[in-house]
Amino acid sequence: MKTHILNKMRNVEVEEYLDRGRDVIFIPVGTVELHGDLPLDCETIYVEAIAEKMAEATDSLSLTGLPFFYPGATRTGRGTVYLSIAEGASYLRQLSDSLLKQGFRKQIFVSGHGPAYLTINSFIMDAFHDKKVPFVHISLLQAIQIAKDNGWQVKGMPFKELMYGAYKQMNQLDYLFVDPDAVQKEEPVHAASQNPLKSAVQRLNAVATSPGNVGFFYEEFSDHGGGEGCRSVAERDELALKGTKMIDDFVRFFNPQQVIDDLNQIDLATQEHIIPRYPHLK
């Protein structure tokens, strides 16, 4: 195959893939929202690139990034596109139903957006009880920590490097902002201890699963910043090259094949043991 991205394949290639008994597809779920000096679609390009690499590593397919879903508190920026959680879950359900009928039984949803679980997980749970087929959500916020636990040597959350690497991988590097006088141009970030809104949100998010435990809007654009742009094309390209290697290393240490194997195990147990034992579940 020239590509593992279903959208870019010929139909005969998809038919051949499925006829080989393969049934895995990675589905990147993104957003279009304010993110500092990064393009509005950065969290879509980011997960699209990683989903593609996971598909390549596991002899699977992936979709192009799905861009428009629930953004959360970033609606204060007029570049942010809003869909409700229910609307996003309904769309994913229709998409998933089609993919299942096409032969993709193992569906792996990939996100890098904090509140994405509100949309993806609610759909996955309802779909399981209806179809009796397990799907799974990989949140890169957790997956990066798993890769570190598995031996990936990287400091902190290498968000900017991974983001730049993703734009290079998807041949969209020119969309990244370059400014010889690059500085943070938005309002300064205020410490939570000095900001009553942030303090209240932090306390309320601590009493249950967060984010998504309490509704709020960001007070400043810089509250959801992506850092300043690079000061030269050379700096941008160097960072992007470093990022592409980091994406490869992350996927290797995260080991997406384990996710597929675990889905297989749950599906097998459900179909061959649990449902026959409890026929009212059919």
C-alpha positions in Angstrom: 0.0 0.0 0.0 1.2 3.5 -0.8 -0.6 4.8 2.3 -2.4 3.5 5.4 -4.9 6.4 5.2 -8.2 5.0 4.0 -9.3 8.3 2.4 -6.3 8.3 0.1 -6.5 4.6 -0.9 -8.2 3.1 -3.9 -11.2 0.9 -3.1 -9.5 -2.2 -4.3 -6.7 -1.7 -1.7 -9.3 -1.4 1.1 -11.0 -4.6 -0.2 -7.7 -6.4 -0.2 -6.9 -5.2 3.3 -10.2 -6.5 4.6 -9.9 -9.7 2.7 -6.7 -10.5 4.4 -8.7 -10.7 7.6 -7.5 -7.3 8.9 -10.2 -5.2 10.6 -8.4 -2.4 12.5 -8.9 1.3 11.9 -7.5 4.3 13.8 -9.9 7.3 13.9 -8.3 10.7 14.9 -10.7 13.0 16.6 -9.7 16.7 16.8 -10.9 20.2 17.2 -10.7 23.6 15.6 -10.0 26.1 18.4 -7.7 28.9 19.5 -4.3 27.6 20.5 -1.9 30.5 20.8 0.2 31.1 17.7 -0.5 27.6 16.4 -3.1 27.1 13.7 -6.6 26.5 14.8 -6.6 22.9 13.6 -3.4 21.9 15.4 -5.0 19.3 17.6 -6.6 17.7 14.5 -3.3 17.6 12.6 -1.5 16.3 15.7 -3.8 13.3 16.2 -4.0 12.6 12.4 -0.3 12.2 12.2 0.0 10.0 15.2 -3.0 7.8 14.1 -1.3 7.4 10.7 2.0 6.2 12.4 0.0 3.8 14.7 -1.6 2.4 11.6 1.7 1.9 9.9 3.2 0.2 12.9 0.3 -2.3 13.2 -0.6 -3.1 9.6 -3.8 -1.1 10.1 -5.6 1.8 8.4 -6.5 5.2 9.7 -8.8 8.0 8.7 -7.9 11.6 8.0 -8.4 13.9 11.0 -12.0 14.6 12.0 -11.9 18.3 12.9 -15.2 19.7 14.3 -16.1 18.6 17.8 -16.7 20.0 21.3 -13.9 22.5 22.1 -14.6 23.3 25.7 -13.6 26.7 27.2 -12.0 28.1 24.1 -15.2 29.5 22.6 -14.1 33.0 23.7 -11.9 32.9 20.6 -14.0 33.6 17.4 -11.8 31.1 15.5 -13.1 28.3 17.6 -15.8 26.1 16.0 -18.3 24.6 18.4 -20.3 21.4 18.3 -22.1 20.1 21.3 -21.0 16.8 23.0 -24.2 15.2 21.9 -23.9 16.3 18.3 -20.3 15.0 18.2 -21.2 11.7 19.8 -24.1 11.2 17.3 -21.8 11.9 14.4 -19.2 9.4 15.7 -22.0 6.8 16.1 -23.1 7.1 12.5 -19.5 7.0 11.3 -18.7 4.0 13.5 -21.8 2.1 12.3 -20.7 2.5 8.7 -17.2 1.4 9.4 -18.5 -1.7 11.3 -20.7 -2.7 8.3 -17.7 -2.2 6.0 -15.7 -4.7 8.1 -13.8 -2.6 10.6 -14.6 -4.3 13.9 -11.6 -2.9 15.8 -12.1 0.9 16.0 -9.5 2.9 17.9 -10.4 6.6 18.4 -7.3 8.8 19.0 -7.5 12.3 20.6 -5.2 14.9 22.0 -7.8 17.3 23.3 -8.5 17.2 27.1 -12.4 17.3 26.9 -12.5 14.8 24.0 -13.4 12.0 26.3 -16.8 13.6 27.0 -17.7 13.0 23.4 -15.8 9.8 22.5 -16.3 7.8 25.7 -20.1 8.4 25.9 -20.5 7.1 22.3 -18.2 4.1 22.9 -20.1 2.9 25.9 -23.5 3.3 24.3 -22.2 1.5 21.1 -20.9 -1.4 23.1 -24.2 -2.1 24.8 -26.0 -1.8 21.5 -23.6 -3.7 19.2 -21.7 -5.8 21.8 -18.5 -4.8 20.0 -15.7 -3.1 22.0 -14.1 0.1 20.7 -11.5 2.1 22.5 -10.3 5.7 23.0 -6.6 6.5 23.2 -6.1 9.9 24.8 -2.6 11.1 23.9 -2.5 12.9 27.3 -2.4 9.5 29.0 -0.6 7.6 26.2 2.5 9.8 26.4 2.8 8.9 30.1 2.4 5.2 29.2 5.2 5.6 26.6 7.4 7.2 29.3 6.6 4.3 31.7 7.7 1.9 29.0 11.1 3.6 28.7 10.6 6.6 26.4 13.2 9.2 27.5 11.6 12.6 27.1 11.2 15.5 29.4 7.9 16.9 30.4 5.0 17.0 27.9 6.8 17.6 24.5 3.7 19.2 23.0 5.4 21.7 20.7 7.9 19.3 19.2 5.2 16.7 18.6 2.9 19.3 17.1 5.6 20.7 14.7 6.6 17.1 13.8 2.9 16.4 12.9 2.7 19.3 10.6 5.9 18.2 8.8 4.6 14.6 8.5 1.3 15.8 7.0 3.1 18.1 4.6 1.6 21.2 6.1 4.7 22.8 7.7 4.2 26.1 5.9 1.0 26.8 8.0 3.1 27.1 11.1 3.7 30.8 12.1 7.2 32.2 11.6 8.0 35.7 13.0 11.6 37.1 13.4 10.2 39.1 16.4 8.1 36.3 17.8 6.8 37.0 21.3 3.7 36.0 23.1 1.2 38.6 21.7 -1.8 37.7 23.8 -2.7 38.6 27.3 -0.3 37.3 30.0 -1.1 34.1 31.8 -2.3 34.8 35.3 -1.4 32.5 38.1 -4.3 30.5 39.4 -3.7 31.8 42.9 -4.2 35.3 41.7 -7.2 34.6 39.6 -10.5 33.7 41.3 -12.0 32.1 38.1 -9.0 29.7 37.7 -8.9 28.9 41.4 -12.6 28.0 41.4 -12.3 25.8 38.3 -9.3 24.0 39.7 -11.1 23.2 43.0 -14.3 22.0 41.2 -12.3 19.9 38.7 -10.6 18.2 41.6 -13.9 16.8 43.0 -14.5 14.5 40.0 -13.0 13.5 36.6 -11.6 16.6 34.8 -11.7 18.4 32.5 -15.4 18.6 31.9 -16.5 18.6 35.5 -17.7 22.2 35.5 -18.6 24.5 32.6 -16.5 27.7 32.2 -14.9 29.9 29.5 -11.3 30.9 29.4 -10.9 34.5 30.5 -7.8 35.2 28.3 -6.8 33.9 24.9 -3.4 33.0 26.4 -5.1 30.6 28.9 -5.1 28.1 26.0 -1.9 29.1 24.3 0.5 27.1 22.1 3.6 29.3 22.7 5.0 31.8 20.4 5.9 31.0 16.8 9.5 30.3 15.6 11.8 33.2 14.8 13.0 31.7 11.5 12.1 29.0 8.9 15.3 27.2 9.9 14.3 27.1 13.5 10.8 25.9 12.6 12.2 23.2 10.3 14.7 22.0 12.9 12.0 21.7 15.5 9.8 19.9 13.1 12.5 17.4 12.2 13.1 16.7 15.9 9.3 16.3 16.3 9.0 13.7 13.6 11.6 11.5 15.3 9.7 12.0 18.6 6.5 10.8 17.0 8.2 7.7 15.8 9.7 7.1 19.2 6.5 7.7 21.0 4.6 5.2 18.9 7.3 2.6 19.4 7.3 2.9 23.1 3.5 3.2 23.5 3.1 0.0 21.4 -0.4 0.4 19.8 -0.3 -3.4 19.0 -1.0 -4.0 22.7 -4.2 -2.0 22.4 -5.3 -4.1 19.4 -4.5 -7.3 21.3 -6.5 -6.2 24.3 -9.5 -5.3 22.1 -9.3 -8.8 20.6 -9.3 -10.3 24.1 -12.3 -8.3 25.2 -14.2 -9.1 22.0 -13.4 -12.8 22.2 -14.5 -13.0 25.9 -17.7 -11.1 25.1 -18.8 -13.1 22.1 -17.6 -16.6 23.1 -18.1 -16.7 26.9 -20.2 -13.8 28.4 -23.0 -13.5 25.9 -23.6 -17.3 25.6 -23.6 -17.5 29.4 -26.0 -14.5 29.7 -28.3 -14.7 26.6 -30.4 -11.8 27.8 -27.5 -9.5 26.8 -28.1 -10.2 23.1 
